[in-house]
Each structure stands twice: as structure tokens, then as C-alpha cells.
Amino acid sequence: MNLKLVFRINAAIFLINGAGLLFATSMFFGMAGLTMSPSLGTVGQFVGVTFIFLALLSWRIPEVAENSISALGQLFGIGSALWTLIVLYHIVSGQIAGPTAYINVALLAIFTALFFMYSREQN
């Protein structure tokens, strides 16, 4: 495995989450134990499109970044760590639960480790 592959797998996960939020908003949030409302649906769809954009960005970074891929890998590692912490906080505080929350926090933690590990190897 290398940093380019980590970015590509990360892009696939972003795309899956983005599509789920955009096209199956109620199901996606329901699996996290959130009560659906029209306002939450609007926010979820916006976040879905944002995740799809992040998928495109993550997919293209290895070609665009060239010599800066390590620095961008570290930046994605920091972002992934922040997402891990906020999802963990929401789980611990009882705001979210269920498969959506648990699978995503596990994936975020794994990507945090992979981004930092493979960014270090690029230097």
C-alpha cells in the first residue's frame, strides 16, 4: 500500500457516504439514531454534495500534488483525526449511535493512521 492508494480508498469512502447522504438521507441519518426533519434533510443533502466533492478532491490529489503529496497526506490525516474526535464525542455523549456512527468512526480512525503512516514514508 502507498499514499496514492490511501487517497483513492478514502475517495471511495467519501463517495459512498456522499451518495448515502444525498440520495438516502433519511435512511443514513436514521441508522445513526437521528430524528429526521426537513431541516436535517437539507443539511444532510448539502453535506452529501460536500462529501462527493471531497471524493473528487481525494481521488485527484495524487496526480495534482506530485512532490507535495506527503504534506497533503498529513493535512488529510489531521482532518481525519478531527472527524474521528467529533464522531467519538457524539457517540460518547449519546447524540448518535448505530451502524452509521460506529462504522464511520472506525474508518476515520483507520484513515487517520494510514494518512500519517504513509505520509511519513514519502519523506
C-alpha positions in Angstrom: 0.0 0.0 0.0 1.1 3.6 -0.6 -0.2 7.1 -0.1 -1.8 7.2 -3.5 -3.8 4.1 -2.8 -4.9 5.5 0.6 -6.2 8.7 -1.1 -8.1 6.5 -3.6 -9.7 4.3 -1.0 -10.5 7.4 1.0 -12.2 8.9 -2.1 -14.4 5.7 -2.4 -15.5 6.0 1.2 -16.3 9.7 0.7 -18.3 8.9 -2.4 -20.3 6.1 -0.6 -21.1 8.5 2.3 -21.9 11.4 0.0 -24.2 9.3 -2.1 -25.9 8.0 1.0 -26.4 11.4 2.4 -27.6 12.9 -0.9 -29.9 10.1 -2.1 -30.9 8.2 1.1 -30.7 11.0 3.7 -33.5 9.6 5.9 -32.0 6.1 6.0 -28.5 7.4 6.5 -29.4 9.5 9.4 -31.9 7.0 10.8 -29.1 4.4 11.0 -27.2 6.9 13.2 -30.2 7.3 15.5 -31.1 10.8 14.4 -34.7 12.0 14.1 -35.3 13.1 10.5 -36.7 16.6 9.9 -37.0 18.7 6.7 -34.1 20.9 8.0 -31.9 17.9 8.8 -32.7 16.5 5.3 -31.5 19.8 3.8 -28.3 19.8 5.8 -27.7 16.1 5.0 -28.0 16.7 1.3 -25.6 19.6 1.4 -23.1 17.5 3.4 -23.6 14.7 0.8 -22.6 17.0 -2.0 -19.7 18.2 0.1 -18.5 14.6 0.6 -18.8 13.9 -3.2 -16.6 17.0 -3.8 -14.1 15.6 -1.2 -14.2 12.3 -3.0 -13.2 14.0 -6.2 -10.5 16.0 -4.4 -9.1 12.9 -2.7 -9.1 11.0 -6.0 -7.2 13.7 -7.8 -4.6 14.7 -5.2 -2.0 12.1 -6.1 -1.7 13.4 -9.7 -2.1 17.1 -8.9 0.2 17.2 -5.8 3.2 15.4 -7.2 6.0 16.3 -4.8 3.6 17.8 -2.2 1.6 14.5 -1.7 3.2 13.9 1.7 2.2 17.3 3.0 -1.4 16.8 1.7 -1.5 13.3 3.2 -0.6 14.9 6.6 -3.3 17.5 6.1 -5.9 14.8 5.3 -4.6 12.9 8.4 -5.3 16.0 10.6 -8.7 16.4 9.1 -9.5 12.7 9.6 -8.3 12.9 13.2 -10.6 15.9 13.8 -13.6 14.0 12.3 -12.7 10.9 14.4 -12.7 13.0 17.6 -16.1 14.7 16.8 -17.8 11.5 15.9 -16.4 9.8 19.1 -17.6 12.8 21.1 -21.1 12.4 19.6 -21.1 8.7 20.3 -19.9 9.1 23.9 -22.4 11.9 24.6 -25.3 9.8 23.2 -26.1 12.1 20.3 -25.5 9.4 17.7 -25.3 5.6 17.7 -25.8 2.6 15.4 -24.0 1.3 12.4 -23.5 4.6 10.6 -21.7 6.1 13.6 -19.7 3.0 14.6 -18.5 2.1 11.1 -17.6 5.7 10.2 -15.6 6.3 13.4 -13.7 3.1 12.8 -13.0 4.0 9.2 -12.0 7.5 10.2 -9.5 6.2 12.8 -8.0 3.8 10.2 -7.6 6.5 7.6 -6.1 8.8 10.2 -3.4 6.2 10.9 -2.9 5.4 7.2 -2.5 9.0 6.2 0.1 9.7 8.9 1.9 6.4 8.4 2.2 6.7 4.6 2.9 10.4 4.6 5.9 9.8 6.8 7.2 7.1 4.3 7.0 9.6 1.4 9.6 11.9 3.0 
